[in-house]
Amino acid sequence: MTVCFVACGVKKAARPMTASMLYIGSFFRANREYASRVADRWYILSAKHGVLHPDQVIRPYDCPIAAFTADEREQWAARVWRRMEPLIEGAERIILLAGKNYVAPLLPRLEGRVLDVEGNPFMVMRRLKALREEA
């Protein structure tokens, strides 16, 4: 089983909706499509909410993880890990589609697991293009 975690996006819709549709930036949309194609299950990493199921309805918010202090990022990672750990139980592969502010505080907790970290938007776009061409 492959489980994927996609970082949320800065650009958001103006009204409450499912988390998978709230984030409207092109990078998030590409990651969402990639995750839905390659993973058995996928979730969203949110600076405000922690781990979100794609169908969870939330309101727009402004809470960039880049503004967190190192201590706040560590507290966020501890909260995320409590939610993430049962979601990855039995996973053969874990994919993180997120930048360093999301990934760095989580890496020590994921040590020893089969992990694919991809925060480069161009690599995701290339992989997604290849998947589309295969279909």
C-alpha positions in Angstrom: 0.0 0.0 0.0 1.2 3.5 -0.9 0.2 6.5 1.2 0.8 10.0 0.1 0.8 13.3 2.0 0.4 16.5 -0.1 1.3 19.9 1.3 -1.6 22.4 1.3 -1.4 25.5 -0.8 -1.4 29.2 -0.2 -4.1 29.9 -2.8 -7.5 29.0 -1.5 -11.1 29.2 -2.6 -13.2 31.9 -0.9 -15.7 29.6 0.8 -15.7 26.4 2.9 -15.4 23.2 0.9 -13.6 19.9 0.9 -9.9 20.2 1.6 -9.1 18.6 -1.8 -10.9 21.4 -3.6 -10.2 24.3 -1.2 -6.6 24.6 -2.3 -6.6 26.0 -5.9 -3.0 26.7 -6.7 -1.5 24.9 -9.7 1.2 23.1 -7.6 -1.4 21.7 -5.2 -3.7 20.7 -8.0 -0.8 18.8 -9.8 0.2 17.1 -6.5 -3.4 16.2 -5.8 -3.7 14.6 -9.3 -0.4 12.8 -8.9 -1.3 11.5 -5.4 -4.7 10.2 -6.6 -3.0 8.3 -9.4 -0.1 6.7 -7.6 -1.3 6.3 -4.0 -3.9 4.0 -2.5 -4.7 6.7 0.0 -3.7 10.3 0.2 -4.0 13.1 2.7 -3.2 16.8 3.0 -0.6 18.4 5.3 -2.0 21.7 6.6 -0.1 24.2 8.6 -3.3 25.0 10.5 -5.1 21.7 10.6 -2.3 19.1 10.6 -3.5 16.1 8.6 -6.6 16.5 6.6 -8.7 13.8 4.7 -9.3 15.1 1.2 -13.1 15.0 1.8 -13.0 17.0 5.1 -14.8 20.3 4.8 -12.8 23.3 6.1 -12.9 27.1 5.8 -10.3 29.2 4.1 -7.6 30.3 6.4 -4.2 32.0 6.4 -1.5 30.2 8.3 1.7 29.8 6.4 4.1 27.2 7.9 7.0 29.4 6.7 6.0 31.9 9.4 6.4 29.3 12.2 9.3 29.4 14.5 11.4 26.2 14.9 9.6 25.4 18.1 6.2 25.9 16.4 7.2 23.6 13.6 8.3 21.0 16.1 5.0 21.2 17.9 3.2 21.0 14.5 5.2 17.9 13.6 4.4 16.2 16.9 0.6 16.9 16.4 0.8 15.7 12.8 2.7 12.6 13.7 0.0 11.5 16.2 -2.5 11.6 13.3 -0.1 10.3 10.6 1.3 7.3 12.4 -1.9 5.2 12.3 -2.6 6.2 8.7 0.8 4.8 7.5 0.6 1.6 9.5 1.3 -1.3 7.1 2.3 1.1 4.3 5.0 -0.2 1.9 5.7 3.2 0.6 5.1 6.7 1.9 5.3 9.7 -0.4 5.6 13.3 0.9 4.9 15.9 -1.7 5.9 18.9 0.3 8.6 21.4 0.8 11.3 21.5 3.5 9.2 23.4 6.1 6.8 20.4 6.2 9.2 17.6 5.6 12.2 18.5 7.8 10.3 18.3 11.2 8.7 15.0 10.2 11.8 13.2 8.8 13.1 12.0 12.2 9.8 10.4 12.9 9.7 8.6 9.6 13.2 7.2 9.9 13.5 3.6 8.7 10.4 3.7 6.5 10.3 3.5 2.8 10.0 7.1 1.9 9.8 9.2 -1.2 10.1 13.0 -0.6 9.4 15.2 -3.6 9.1 18.9 -3.0 10.3 20.0 -6.4 7.2 21.1 -8.5 9.0 20.5 -11.8 9.6 16.8 -10.9 6.0 16.4 -9.9 4.8 18.0 -13.2 7.2 15.7 -15.2 5.9 12.6 -13.4 2.3 13.7 -13.9 2.9 14.3 -17.6 4.3 10.8 -17.9 1.3 9.3 -16.2 -1.1 11.2 -18.4 0.8 10.0 -21.5 0.6 6.3 -20.3 -3.2 6.6 -19.9 
